[in-house]
Amino acid sequence: MSDACGCSDDEPKSGGSEETEEATGFWQVTEVRAAAVAGVLLLAAWITSLAGGPGFVTLPLELGALLVAAWTFVPSTLRRLFKGKIGVGTLMTIAAVGAVALGQFEEAAMLAFLYAISEGLEEYSLAKTRRGLRALLDLVPAEARVLRNGIEATVSPSVLVPGDRMVVRPGERLATDGRIVTGRTSLDTSALTGESVPVEVGPGSEVYAGSINGTGPLEVEVTSTAENNSLAKIVHIVEAEQSRKGPGQRLADSIAKKLVPGILIAAALIIVFGFIVGEPALWFERALVVLVAASPCALAISVPVTVVASVGAASRIGVLIKGGGALETLGKIRTIALDKTGTLTRNKPSVIEVVGTSSVTRDQVLALAAGLEARSEHPLARAILASTTDRASVTDVDTIPGAGLEGRLDGRLVRLGRPGWINAGALSGDIERMQHAGATAVLIEDDGQVIGAIGVRDELRPEAREVIAKLTAAGYTTAMLTGDNVITATALGKAAGITEVHADLRPEDKAEIIRTLQTRQPTAMVGDGVNDAPALATADSGIAMGAMGTDVAIETADIALMGEDLNHLPQVLDHARNTRRIMLQNVGLSLLLIAALIPLALFGVLGLAAVVLIHELAEIVVIANGVRAGRISGKTTLKSTQPVPSLEPAA
């Protein structure tokens, strides 16, 4: 909780105190239990008083209620005073002592009772959101099976070290991060990434702690200890970053910290005024009421409760938000710049069209292209190799930088490359059609004669068009940034519903485009977290997509989408907008409350009991409103229902 508000002995910790972690239920919070006891005693005193009971019965009940409730904040307030720190607990302690001095035992007990309730609710709300975050660690199983010296043994995940070989049976969770050695299966990663569709994996695939194995047994080589796996990193980073304050929280804290000493000075002046006018008792009482009326506890907790609830909720659907500062900034964003490859597209190019001359078949074109690309690691090569099982026996293959490949087939020179390096000839019209369809076109030449062309395209994600439509409908401006040629980029942008397309860009060019967009509106950049690092760093909010297991993305991005479902983008933007709206509501309500109660208290319109009741009820409202920021659905509502017509094969 805020230092200006809380009564804890130490500075607030993002990870939560021992008590917070132990308090798994509402009635396990110390302040709540104490308030319940005090409430019972107060109720008994009130019933006794109504029944005409003697004072020697009601007074002990009221004093008992006061002592029990005050125990939750007075001792810690005194310890803080010895350290030179004052807060709302100081104001409440002074007000309670003053009420006792005036003989208003019932009012003093009511003040302590209500304040204990508000403190308990605040503690419970923070504990609940933190428990929800740390519950991610419970996804790690209590035991793991490993192969050591050829023998399968059951061990604790905490003893796993890189190089160990885990055995994961169907239906079991992975104990830590690793790389599949043998086996194929589908993994349920919904608890980590928020994506409900299982991921198909096989030998060489990276897998992460907490994932649920589907149908096939696996042997997995451990790549991370339990303390440093992806799941633990998410929890540790969120806990550490929750304390990062945005402008709204810094403003609220600043006002609250300055208001407390100001209130004490004002109360002292009111008492002095009472002596001057000859009514010290009356004005002493009003000074106490002003102390309570001007208490900024609701203001001080208005933003922290909201931030903790919001960040914790986002983490549970696979979205990592770096604290209040990142959250507030994201709520202000109005322009979204998206990288093309791997963000708007699948980053899995595929062959969409093959054209051959009259004397050459489609299969012959693909076989020759596959023979040339057999040892290439380029994405375009993988697409061609995946499209055919036939490969021509091409030898002496050389790479021509920026152009293509050439080699020998039965003594003849064969080449594959971009238009321009190879003359398209009669296939010029086919090449242009492929490019307008959003494909990268390559030509194949045999002994100086063009024999065919292949169109390879990185398809848009199925949800891309609907996501862009949703962003546009919500008032966001969208732009696409890519290194592709203008014709291909424009075609893909049109298919996605993006009219502002920036093509032929290098990484540093993307950062410059971001700076230009920022002159118009607050801008976010969505990319892969590595290749788009300059643009992500330049943007007001850097959003890394598909960041699960990517240390660079998790560490450097303001926001990290753990999975690759683009639906999470409008979801987290809506969440940030809603959170910022709640922050402003809480701050505004808190300031309005103080402004209204001070004059009413000063001129005696409201007494101590009424001010205490109104003030603490308002604080409960602020806490409840802040907790609303923790409501976020793990389901993505946007689903692709239609193909993208403008990106269908041209022939």
C-alpha positions in Angstrom: 0.0 0.0 0.0 1.1 3.6 -0.4 3.5 4.9 2.2 1.3 8.0 2.7 -1.6 5.8 3.6 -0.4 2.5 5.1 0.5 1.8 8.6 3.0 -0.9 7.9 6.4 -0.6 9.4 8.3 -0.9 6.2 8.0 0.3 2.6 5.6 -1.6 0.6 7.0 -4.6 -1.2 5.8 -5.6 -4.6 6.1 -9.3 -3.8 3.9 -9.1 -0.8 4.7 -9.7 2.9 4.7 -13.1 4.5 1.3 -12.4 6.0 -0.1 -11.5 2.6 1.1 -14.8 1.1 -0.3 -16.8 4.0 -3.7 -15.0 3.9 -5.5 -17.2 1.5 -9.1 -16.2 2.6 -10.9 -13.1 3.6 -11.1 -14.1 7.3 -7.4 -14.8 7.4 -6.5 -11.1 7.1 -5.6 -9.8 10.6 -7.3 -6.5 10.2 -10.6 -8.1 9.1 -10.6 -10.5 12.1 -9.9 -7.6 14.5 -12.6 -5.4 12.9 -15.1 -8.3 13.2 -14.4 -8.6 16.9 -14.6 -4.8 17.4 -17.9 -4.8 15.5 -19.4 -7.4 17.7 -18.4 -5.4 20.8 -19.7 -2.2 19.4 -23.0 -3.9 18.5 -23.3 -5.3 22.0 -22.6 -1.8 23.4 -25.3 -0.2 21.2 -27.9 -2.9 22.1 -27.1 -2.4 25.8 -27.5 1.3 25.4 -30.8 1.0 23.6 -32.0 -1.3 26.4 -31.2 1.3 29.0 -28.2 -0.6 30.3 -25.8 1.1 32.8 -22.7 3.0 31.6 -20.4 0.6 33.5 -21.5 -2.1 31.0 -21.5 -0.1 27.8 -18.2 1.7 28.5 -16.0 -1.4 28.7 -17.6 -2.8 25.6 -16.8 0.5 23.7 -13.3 0.6 25.1 -12.8 -3.1 24.2 -13.9 -2.4 20.6 -11.5 0.6 20.5 -8.5 -1.3 21.7 -9.1 -4.3 19.4 -9.5 -2.2 16.3 -6.8 0.3 17.2 -4.3 -2.5 17.7 -4.3 -3.0 13.9 -2.8 0.4 13.2 -1.7 2.3 16.3 1.5 0.2 17.2 2.7 0.4 13.6 1.9 4.1 13.4 4.0 4.8 16.5 6.9 2.7 15.1 6.7 4.8 11.9 6.7 8.0 13.9 9.9 7.0 15.6 11.4 6.7 12.2 10.2 10.2 11.3 7.4 9.0 9.0 3.8 10.2 9.2 0.8 8.9 7.3 -3.0 8.5 7.5 -2.5 6.2 10.5 -1.0 9.2 12.3 -4.2 11.2 11.6 -6.4 8.4 12.7 -4.4 7.8 15.9 -4.6 11.5 16.9 -8.3 11.6 16.1 -9.0 8.5 18.2 -6.9 9.8 21.2 -8.6 13.2 20.9 -12.1 11.6 20.9 -11.2 9.7 24.0 -9.9 12.9 25.7 -13.3 14.5 24.9 -15.1 11.5 26.4 -16.5 10.4 23.0 -15.6 6.7 23.4 -18.3 5.4 21.0 -17.1 7.8 18.3 -13.4 6.8 18.9 -14.3 3.1 18.7 -16.4 3.6 15.5 -13.4 5.4 13.9 -11.0 2.6 14.8 -13.5 0.0 13.7 -14.2 1.5 10.3 -10.5 2.2 9.6 -9.6 -1.4 10.5 -12.2 -2.6 8.0 -10.9 -0.4 5.2 -7.3 -1.5 6.0 -8.4 -5.1 6.0 -10.2 -4.8 2.6 -7.2 -3.1 1.1 -4.9 -5.8 2.4 -7.2 -8.5 1.1 -7.6 -7.0 -2.3 -3.8 -6.7 -2.8 -3.2 -10.2 -1.4 -5.9 -11.7 -3.7 -4.4 -10.2 -6.8 -0.9 -11.2 -5.8 -2.0 -14.7 -5.0 -3.6 -14.9 -8.5 -0.2 -14.0 -10.0 1.8 -16.3 -7.9 -0.6 -19.1 -8.6 1.1 -19.4 -11.9 4.0 -21.0 -10.1 1.6 -23.7 -9.0 1.4 -24.9 -12.6 4.7 -26.5 -12.0 4.1 -30.1 -10.9 5.4 -31.3 -7.5 7.4 -34.1 -9.1 9.3 -34.7 -12.3 10.6 -37.9 -13.9 14.2 -37.9 -15.2 16.4 -40.4 -16.9 19.7 -40.8 -15.1 22.1 -43.6 -16.1 19.3 -45.1 -18.2 17.1 -45.4 -15.1 13.9 -43.4 -14.7 13.7 -41.6 -11.3 11.2 -39.3 -9.7 12.7 -36.0 -8.3 11.7 -32.6 -7.2 11.7 -29.9 -10.0 14.0 -27.8 -7.8 16.9 -30.2 -8.4 16.6 -30.2 -12.2 19.6 -28.8 -14.0 20.3 -28.1 -17.7 21.2 -31.3 -19.5 18.9 -33.5 -17.5 16.4 -35.5 -19.6 12.8 -35.4 -18.4 10.2 -38.0 -19.2 6.8 -36.4 -19.7 3.8 -38.7 -20.1 0.5 -37.7 -21.7 -1.6 -35.4 -19.5 1.4 -34.3 -17.4 2.7 -30.8 -17.0 6.3 -29.9 -17.8 8.3 -29.1 -14.7 10.6 -26.6 -16.4 11.7 -25.3 -19.8 13.4 -27.7 -22.2 13.9 -28.9 -25.7 12.2 -32.0 -27.1 14.6 -34.9 -27.9 12.1 -37.6 -28.9 8.4 -37.7 -29.3 5.6 -35.7 -31.0 2.6 -34.3 -29.3 0.3 -31.3 -28.9 0.8 -29.0 -25.9 -1.8 -27.0 -24.0 -0.1 -23.7 -23.2 -3.3 -21.8 -22.4 -2.3 -21.0 -18.8 0.9 -19.4 -20.1 -0.1 -17.7 -23.3 -3.8 -17.4 -23.0 -4.3 -19.3 -26.3 -6.7 -22.2 -26.2 -5.5 -24.0 -29.3 -2.9 -26.7 -28.6 0.5 -26.3 -30.1 2.0 -29.1 -32.2 5.6 -29.9 -31.2 8.2 -32.4 -32.1 12.0 -33.0 -31.8 13.9 -29.8 -31.5 10.9 -27.8 -30.3 11.3 -25.5 -27.3 8.8 -26.2 -24.6 8.0 -24.3 -21.4 7.2 -25.0 -17.7 3.5 -25.4 -16.9 2.5 -26.7 -20.4 0.3 -29.8 -20.4 1.4 -32.7 -22.6 -1.3 -33.9 -24.9 -1.3 -37.3 -26.6 2.3 -38.5 -26.9 5.1 -39.3 -24.5 8.1 -37.0 -24.6 11.7 -37.0 -23.6 12.8 -33.4 -23.0 16.3 -32.0 -22.4 16.2 -29.5 -19.5 17.4 -26.0 -20.5 16.6 -24.1 -17.4 16.4 -24.6 -13.6 13.0 -24.3 -11.8 14.0 -20.9 -10.4 14.9 -19.4 -13.8 12.3 -20.9 -16.1 10.0 -18.8 -18.2 7.1 -19.2 -15.7 9.2 -18.0 -12.8 10.6 -15.1 -14.9 7.1 -13.9 -15.6 6.1 -13.9 -12.0 9.3 -12.3 -10.7 9.3 -9.6 -13.4 5.6 -8.7 -12.7 6.2 -8.6 -9.0 9.3 -6.4 -9.4 7.7 -4.1 -12.0 4.4 -3.6 -10.1 6.2 -0.8 -8.1 7.0 1.2 -11.2 4.8 4.2 -10.9 3.1 6.1 -13.7 2.2 9.8 -13.8 -1.2 9.2 -12.1 0.3 7.3 -9.2 3.2 9.7 -8.7 0.7 12.6 -8.7 -1.6 10.9 -6.1 1.4 10.0 -3.9 2.7 13.5 -4.1 -0.6 15.0 -3.1 -1.2 12.5 -0.3 2.3 13.0 1.2 2.0 16.8 1.2 -1.5 16.7 2.4 -0.9 14.8 5.7 1.5 17.4 7.3 -0.7 20.2 5.9 -3.7 18.7 7.7 -1.8 18.5 11.0 -0.8 22.2 10.7 -4.4 23.1 9.8 -5.7 21.2 12.8 -3.3 23.0 15.1 -4.4 26.3 13.7 -8.0 25.4 14.3 -7.2 24.6 18.0 -5.4 27.9 18.4 -8.4 29.7 16.9 -10.6 28.0 19.5 -8.5 29.4 22.3 -8.6 32.9 20.7 -12.4 32.9 20.4 -12.8 31.4 23.9 -14.3 28.0 22.8 -11.3 25.6 22.9 -13.4 22.4 23.5 -15.7 23.1 20.5 -12.8 23.9 18.1 -10.7 21.1 19.4 -13.4 18.7 18.5 -13.8 20.3 15.0 -10.0 20.0 14.6 -10.3 16.2 15.2 -13.2 16.0 12.7 -11.1 17.9 10.1 -8.2 15.5 10.7 -10.4 12.6 9.6 -12.3 14.4 6.9 -9.0 15.4 5.1 -7.4 12.0 5.4 -6.0 11.1 2.0 -5.9 7.4 2.4 -8.5 6.8 -0.4 -6.4 9.0 -2.6 -3.1 7.2 -1.7 -4.5 3.8 -2.4 -6.6 4.7 -5.4 -3.9 4.0 -8.0 -1.8 1.2 -6.4 -4.8 -1.1 -5.8 -5.9 -0.6 -9.4 -2.5 -1.2 -10.9 -1.9 -4.4 -8.9 -5.3 -5.8 -9.8 -4.9 -4.9 -13.5 -1.3 -6.2 -14.0 -2.1 -9.4 -12.2 -5.2 -10.0 -14.3 -3.3 -9.4 -17.5 -0.5 -11.9 -16.5 -3.1 -14.6 -16.1 -4.1 -14.4 -19.8 -0.5 -14.4 -21.1 0.1 -10.6 -21.2 3.1 -9.2 -19.3 2.7 -5.5 -18.3 5.7 -3.8 -16.8 4.0 -2.0 -14.0 1.8 1.1 -13.6 3.9 3.4 -15.8 3.6 1.0 -18.8 -0.1 0.5 -18.0 -1.0 4.2 -17.9 1.0 4.8 -21.1 -0.8 2.0 -22.9 -4.1 3.5 -21.9 -3.2 6.7 -23.8 -2.1 5.0 -27.0 -4.1 6.1 -30.1 -1.8 4.9 -33.0 -0.7 1.2 -33.4 2.2 0.5 -35.7 2.6 -3.2 -36.6 5.5 -5.1 -38.1 4.4 -7.4 -40.9 6.5 -10.6 -40.6 5.6 -12.6 -37.6 3.1 -10.1 -36.3 0.4 -9.6 -39.0 1.6 -12.7 -40.8 2.3 -16.3 -39.5 6.1 -16.1 -40.4 5.6 -19.4 -42.2 5.9 -18.7 -46.0 4.2 -21.1 -48.3 4.1 -21.6 -52.1 0.8 -20.2 -53.4 1.4 -20.4 -57.2 3.7 -22.2 -59.7 3.8 -21.2 -63.3 5.7 -23.1 -66.0 6.3 -22.5 -69.7 4.5 -24.5 -72.3 7.2 -27.3 -72.3 7.7 -27.6 -68.5 5.3 -28.9 -65.9 4.6 -27.5 -62.5 6.3 -30.5 -60.8 9.5 -30.0 -62.9 9.7 -26.4 -61.9 9.4 -27.2 -58.2 11.8 -30.1 -58.5 14.5 -27.9 -60.0 13.9 -25.1 -57.5 14.0 -27.7 -54.6 17.3 -29.0 -55.9 18.9 -25.6 -55.8 17.4 -24.7 -52.4 18.2 -28.1 -50.8 20.8 -26.7 -48.4 19.4 -23.2 -47.8 18.0 -22.1 -44.5 16.1 -19.1 -46.0 12.4 -19.0 -45.2 11.6 -19.0 -48.9 13.7 -22.1 -49.4 11.8 -23.9 -46.6 8.5 -23.0 -48.3 9.7 -24.5 -51.6 11.1 -27.6 -50.0 7.9 -28.2 -48.1 5.8 -28.0 -51.3 7.5 -31.0 -53.1 9.2 -34.3 -52.3 11.1 -34.3 -55.7 14.5 -32.7 -55.9 16.6 -32.4 -59.0 20.2 -33.6 -58.5 21.8 -30.1 -58.7 25.5 -29.8 -58.0 28.0 -27.0 -57.4 25.3 -24.7 -55.9 26.6 -21.2 -55.2 24.8 -18.3 -53.6 24.8 -15.0 -55.4 24.2 -12.3 -52.7 21.1 -10.3 -53.2 20.2 -12.2 -56.4 19.7 -15.9 -55.9 21.3 -19.3 -56.5 23.0 -21.1 -59.4 24.3 -24.6 -59.9 24.8 -27.5 -62.4 22.3 -30.1 -63.6 23.7 -32.7 -66.0 26.3 -30.1 -67.0 23.8 -27.3 -67.7 23.8 -24.0 -65.7 20.5 -23.7 -63.7 19.6 -20.6 -61.7 16.9 -19.4 -59.2 16.5 -15.8 -58.3 14.6 -12.5 -58.2 13.2 -10.8 -61.3 15.8 -8.5 -62.7 18.7 -10.9 -62.1 16.8 -13.4 -64.2 14.9 -11.9 -67.2 11.2 -12.8 -66.8 10.5 -12.7 -70.5 7.1 -14.3 -71.3 6.4 -14.7 -67.5 6.5 -10.9 -66.8 2.7 -10.8 -66.5 2.7 -13.7 -64.1 5.4 -12.1 -61.9 3.4 -8.9 -61.6 0.3 -10.8 -60.8 2.0 -12.7 -58.0 3.4 -9.5 -56.5 0.0 -7.8 -56.5 -1.3 -10.9 -54.7 1.2 -10.2 -51.9 3.7 -12.9 -52.9 7.4 -12.8 -53.3 8.2 -14.1 -56.9 11.3 -16.0 -58.0 12.2 -17.2 -61.4 13.8 -20.5 -62.4 16.2 -20.7 -65.4 17.6 -23.8 -67.2 20.5 -23.3 -69.6 19.7 -19.7 -70.2 16.0 -20.2 -70.7 13.3 -19.2 -68.2 11.2 -22.3 -67.4 9.0 -21.1 -64.6 8.1 -18.9 -61.7 7.2 -19.6 -58.1 5.1 -17.3 -55.8 5.8 -17.6 -52.1 3.7 -15.7 -49.6 3.7 -15.4 -45.8 0.0 -15.6 -45.1 -1.8 -13.2 -42.9 -2.9 -14.6 -39.5 -6.5 -15.7 -39.7 -7.5 -13.2 -37.1 -5.5 -10.2 -38.6 -8.3 -8.5 -40.6 -10.8 -8.7 -37.8 -8.3 -7.4 -35.2 -7.5 -4.4 -37.4 -11.2 -3.8 -37.9 -11.7 -3.9 -34.2 -8.9 -1.5 -33.6 -10.2 0.9 -36.2 -13.7 0.8 -34.8 -12.2 1.5 -31.3 -10.7 4.7 -32.7 -7.1 3.6 -33.2 -5.0 4.5 -36.2 -3.1 1.6 -37.6 0.0 1.4 -39.8 2.1 -1.4 -41.1 6.0 -1.3 -41.2 7.9 -3.8 -43.3 11.1 -4.4 -45.2 9.2 -5.9 -48.1 8.8 -4.3 -51.5 6.0 -1.7 -52.0 3.8 -3.8 -54.2 3.8 -6.8 -51.9 3.4 -4.7 -48.7 0.6 -2.7 -50.2 -1.3 -5.9 -51.1 -0.9 -7.4 -47.6 -1.8 -4.1 -46.0 -5.0 -3.9 -48.1 -5.9 -7.5 -47.2 -5.5 -6.7 -43.5 -7.4 -3.5 -43.7 -4.4 -1.2 -43.2 -4.2 1.8 -45.5 -1.0 3.4 -44.1 1.8 1.1 -45.3 5.5 1.9 -45.0 7.7 -0.5 -47.1 11.4 -1.1 -48.0 12.4 -0.2 -44.4 15.5 -1.2 -42.5 15.3 -1.5 -38.6 16.5 2.1 -38.1 14.0 3.3 -40.7 11.2 1.8 -38.6 12.3 3.8 -35.6 12.2 7.0 -37.7 8.7 6.2 -38.9 7.7 5.7 -35.2 9.1 9.1 -34.3 7.0 10.7 -37.1 3.8 8.9 -36.0 4.5 10.1 -32.4 4.2 13.8 -33.5 0.6 13.1 -34.3 -0.6 10.8 -31.4 0.9 8.5 -28.7 2.1 5.5 -30.6 2.7 1.8 -29.8 4.9 -0.5 -31.8 4.0 -4.2 -32.1 6.8 -6.5 -33.2 8.8 -9.6 -32.4 11.0 -8.0 -29.7 14.3 -8.7 -31.4 14.4 -7.6 -35.0 12.2 -4.6 -34.2 14.1 -3.6 -31.1 14.9 0.0 -32.3 11.2 0.7 -33.1 10.0 -0.9 -29.9 12.4 1.2 -27.8 11.4 4.4 -29.7 7.6 3.9 -29.3 5.7 5.2 -26.4 4.7 1.6 -25.7 6.7 -1.3 -27.1 4.6 -4.5 -27.4 6.5 -7.7 -28.1 4.4 -10.5 -29.6 5.2 -14.2 -29.2 7.5 -13.5 -26.3 7.2 -16.8 -24.4 10.7 -18.1 -23.8 12.3 -15.0 -25.4 14.5 -13.3 -22.8 15.1 -10.2 -24.9 11.4 -9.6 -25.4 10.4 -10.2 -21.8 13.2 -8.0 -20.4 13.0 -5.1 -22.9 9.4 -4.7 -23.9 6.9 -2.5 -22.0 4.2 -5.1 -22.8 4.8 -8.7 -23.8 2.2 -10.9 -25.4 3.4 -14.4 -24.5 1.5 -16.1 -27.2 1.0 -15.5 -30.9 -2.8 -14.8 -31.0 -3.2 -11.3 -32.3 -6.6 -11.1 -30.6 -4.8 -10.3 -27.4 -3.7 -7.0 -28.8 -7.2 -5.2 -28.8 -8.0 -7.1 -25.6 -5.0 -5.7 -23.7 -5.5 -2.2 -25.2 -9.2 -2.2 -24.0 -7.9 -3.5 -20.6 -5.4 -0.6 -20.3 -8.0 2.0 -21.3 -10.4 0.6 -18.8 -7.7 0.6 -16.1 -6.7 4.2 -16.8 -10.4 5.2 -16.6 -10.7 3.5 -13.2 -7.6 5.3 -12.0 -9.0 8.7 -13.0 -12.3 7.8 -11.3 -10.6 6.9 -8.1 -8.4 9.9 -8.0 -11.3 12.3 -8.8 -13.6 10.7 -6.2 -10.9 10.9 -3.5 -10.1 14.6 -4.2 -13.8 15.4 -4.4 -14.4 13.7 -1.1 -11.7 15.7 0.7 -12.9 18.9 -0.8 -16.5 18.3 0.3 -15.8 17.0 3.8 -13.3 19.6 5.0 -15.7 22.6 5.0 -18.6 20.4 6.4 -16.3 19.3 9.2 -14.9 22.8 9.9 -18.2 24.5 10.3 -19.7 21.7 12.4 -22.2 20.4 9.8 -20.9 16.9 10.3 -19.7 15.3 13.5 -16.9 12.9 14.0 -19.0 9.7 13.7 -20.6 10.9 10.4 -17.3 12.0 8.9 -15.7 8.7 9.8 -18.5 6.7 8.3 -18.6 8.7 5.0 -14.9 8.7 4.7 -14.4 5.0 5.3 -17.3 4.1 3.1 -15.8 6.1 0.3 -12.5 4.4 0.8 -14.2 1.0 0.5 -15.8 2.3 -2.8 -12.4 3.3 -4.1 -10.9 -0.1 -3.2 -13.9 -2.0 -4.8 -13.6 0.2 -7.9 -9.9 -0.5 -8.2 -10.4 -4.2 -7.9 -12.7 -4.0 -11.0 -9.5 -3.5 -13.0 -8.7 -7.2 -12.2 -11.7 -8.3 -14.3 -10.3 -9.5 -17.7 -11.5 -12.5 -19.6 -9.0 -15.1 -20.7 -11.0 -15.8 -23.8 -10.3 -14.1 -27.1 -13.6 -13.0 -28.7 -12.4 -12.3 -32.2 -12.4 -15.3 -34.5 -11.6 -15.4 -38.2 -14.7 -16.6 -40.1 -13.8 -15.5 -43.7 -10.8 -16.0 -46.0 -8.9 -12.9 -47.2 -10.1 -12.6 -50.8 -7.4 -10.2 -52.0 -4.7 -12.7 -51.1 -6.1 -15.7 -52.9 -3.8 -17.2 -55.5 -4.0 -15.3 -58.7 -4.3 -18.4 -60.8 
